[in-house]
């Protein structure tokens, strides 16, 4: 069956070759999806979808960027509801997901990106007893897991559709003694990254666009009794571009839905009961375009969260996961 996608007010027919490539990508993602688990305890992979400014729009163009994302996990969650903090000795996790990256589109078909993260994390946990609580605070900053990705966007001349593929390398620190393995900055594993995206116009207005993006992160291996499993994140949204900003700048406003699907960790150093979740976020954002510079910011508010949890505290001494009501993303990039 021929698939139709609206773009610039016209019906665009996807060729058999394009449908085959997209179908292969989707089939591979679905084949890998049954092994979904927790790629990092905090759900940081959601920061790697929904950033429209980083998707290519020009042939032979590049960008460098710095990024600082933030999440504060301070609510204990069991199933689809908040639960008593007394069920979980972990009290709070605050993380700045900083880093820098470079992205380059070599031609109409191929591009590549490199992201070097650096995290700063504060972890507060109760090491005492119910009668004599003793909340300890630990802070650790270190290099995260480097991500290297290739991109094929040769399906159309406007680069509106692409597939991505690459690796997450085990460069992040996973040996800090005061963090559990699912709280560590690095996972210690090498992961496959596989995704795709599409950008299209809404109606006849070139300023009004929609976009969709999906990314699968699947661990190839385990490390010292811990396998972080994998994570599937997807975003769909709309934006209006071209709002005047001063004499030379423009402003884009956007809104998107971001979903995550994760199952359980595995291995003797994991917490399989209290790991993995399903989540839906609503994210308004803005992007200021000032010539070669772009500033992007959004806030991602929780609409729905289901956290896997142990049947009771008696199962393994704790029940629930720490979740965040909102996530914040900020990115400054230079394009040439």
Order of alpha helices (4+ residues) and beta strands (2+ residues): beta-beta-alpha-beta-beta-beta-beta-beta-beta-beta-beta-beta-beta-beta-beta-beta-beta-alpha-beta-beta
